[in-house]
Amino acid sequence: MKKEKIHVKKHLSFPERERFITIVADSYFDTEKDDAIRYTPYRALEALMAGFFTLCVEGITYEEGETVYDCMEDEELRSLFEENRFSWLLTEVDDCARDLADFHRERLIAAASPVQKKLAEALEAELLIRKQEEDLLKKQDEFLENQKKQNEYAEKVIELMTPEEIAALNRKMLSNQDEMEDAIRTIAQKVSGEYKLEEPGADEKGD
């Protein structure tokens, strides 16, 4: 392999860019002898390097029997790839290839055998049931927490009420609904600190 005036192209033509993306996207899948398709995302980086040396780097001449994969064994060229690994061009190609591979994968899943489709549907249904159970448990926890706060609030109200207030509230509960609600509102204000009972004769002191 000969290297003369090695440099990286700043731009790719649209056909070159499309070819680069296709090279990487195709690396996500491998067809075996029995026509079974295997998902191989771990080959994407190798394909990105191959596309880089094929389409982006100029100044490389291959000798007989050599291929682009020989570039990956060359220390200088590997360093060149690492320097450009996160350039805008390679990042864009990598992202587009991943999206294209995801699209192909969804199509393969959709075209799977009825048994596989039923299995996938069963798994999705199981996941949905688990999600609903988690939501239900979460709501139950929230309800119990709110109930606990209400009980604590009620206990605080009882602690702050005088025997006279409790007796008066009982009488009003038995006599008049409006008076009962006014009494409860007054007690709630007392608990929150927004209402303070005036001491007997407070007006006289002020005078």
RAVEN-V118968 format. One record per residue. N is the residue number from 1. RES is the residue in one small letter. BURIAL is b if it has 16 or more other ideal C-beta (glycine too) atoms within 10 Angstrom, else e. D_FIRST is the distance of its C-alpha to the first C-alpha in whole Angstrom. Layout:
BEGIN
N/RES/BURIAL/D_FIRST + N/RES/BURIAL/D_FIRST
END
This chain:
BEGIN
1/m/e/0 + 2/k/e/4 + 3/k/e/7 + 4/e/e/10 + 5/k/e/13 + 6/i/e/12 + 7/h/e/16 + 8/v/e/17 + 9/k/e/20 + 10/k/e/23 + 11/h/e/24 + 12/l/b/24 + 13/s/e/26 + 14/f/e/28 + 15/p/e/26 + 16/e/e/23 + 17/r/b/25 + 18/e/e/27 + 19/r/e/24 + 20/f/b/22 + 21/i/b/26 + 22/t/b/26 + 23/i/b/22 + 24/v/b/24 + 25/a/b/27 + 26/d/b/26 + 27/s/b/25 + 28/y/b/28 + 29/f/b/30 + 30/d/e/29 + 31/t/e/31 + 32/e/e/32 + 33/k/e/33 + 34/d/e/37 + 35/d/e/36 + 36/a/e/36 + 37/i/e/34 + 38/r/e/33 + 39/y/e/33 + 40/t/e/29 + 41/p/e/29 + 42/y/e/27 + 43/r/e/24 + 44/a/b/24 + 45/l/e/22 + 46/e/e/19 + 47/a/b/20 + 48/l/b/20 + 49/m/b/17 + 50/a/b/15 + 51/g/b/17 + 52/f/b/16 + 53/f/b/13 + 54/t/b/14 + 55/l/b/17 + 56/c/b/17 + 57/v/b/14 + 58/e/e/13 + 59/g/e/10 + 60/i/b/7 + 61/t/e/6 + 62/y/e/5 + 63/e/e/5 + 64/e/e/9 + 65/g/e/10 + 66/e/e/7 + 67/t/e/9 + 68/v/b/10 + 69/y/e/11 + 70/d/e/8 + 71/c/b/8 + 72/m/e/12 + 73/e/e/11 + 74/d/e/10 + 75/e/e/13 + 76/e/e/12 + 77/l/b/11 + 78/r/e/14 + 79/s/e/17 + 80/l/b/16 + 81/f/b/17 + 82/e/e/20 + 83/e/e/21 + 84/n/b/21 + 85/r/e/22 + 86/f/e/26 + 87/s/e/26 + 88/w/e/28 + 89/l/b/26 + 90/l/b/24 + 91/t/e/28 + 92/e/e/29 + 93/v/b/26 + 94/d/b/27 + 95/d/e/31 + 96/c/b/31 + 97/a/b/29 + 98/r/b/31 + 99/d/e/34 + 100/l/b/33 + 101/a/b/32 + 102/d/e/36 + 103/f/e/37 + 104/h/b/36 + 105/r/e/37 + 106/e/e/41 + 107/r/e/41 + 108/l/e/40 + 109/i/e/42 + 110/a/e/45 + 111/a/e/44 + 112/a/e/44 + 113/s/e/47 + 114/p/e/51 + 115/v/e/51 + 116/q/e/48 + 117/k/e/49 + 118/k/e/53 + 119/l/e/51 + 120/a/e/49 + 121/e/e/53 + 122/a/e/54 + 123/l/e/52 + 124/e/e/52 + 125/a/e/56 + 126/e/e/56 + 127/l/e/54 + 128/l/e/57 + 129/i/e/59 + 130/r/e/58 + 131/k/e/58 + 132/q/e/61 + 133/e/e/62 + 134/e/e/61 + 135/d/e/62 + 136/l/e/66 + 137/l/e/65 + 138/k/e/64 + 139/k/e/67 + 140/q/e/70 + 141/d/e/68 + 142/e/e/69 + 143/f/e/72 + 144/l/e/73 + 145/e/e/72 + 146/n/e/74 + 147/q/e/77 + 148/k/e/77 + 149/k/e/77 + 150/q/e/80 + 151/n/e/82 + 152/e/e/81 + 153/y/e/83 + 154/a/e/86 + 155/e/e/86 + 156/k/e/86 + 157/v/e/89 + 158/i/e/91 + 159/e/e/91 + 160/l/e/92 + 161/m/b/94 + 162/t/e/98 + 163/p/e/100 + 164/e/e/102 + 165/e/b/99 + 166/i/e/98 + 167/a/e/102 + 168/a/e/102 + 169/l/b/99 + 170/n/e/100 + 171/r/e/103 + 172/k/b/101 + 173/m/e/99 + 174/l/e/102 + 175/s/e/104 + 176/n/e/102 + 177/q/e/98 + 178/d/e/98 + 179/e/e/99 + 180/m/b/97 + 181/e/e/94 + 182/d/e/95 + 183/a/b/96 + 184/i/e/92 + 185/r/e/90 + 186/t/e/93 + 187/i/b/91 + 188/a/e/88 + 189/q/e/88 + 190/k/b/90 + 191/v/e/87 + 192/s/e/84 + 193/g/e/86 + 194/e/e/87 + 195/y/e/90 + 196/k/e/93 + 197/l/e/96 + 198/e/e/99 + 199/e/e/101 + 200/p/e/105 + 201/g/e/107 + 202/a/e/104 + 203/d/e/105 + 204/e/e/108 + 205/k/e/106 + 206/g/e/105 + 207/d/e/108
END
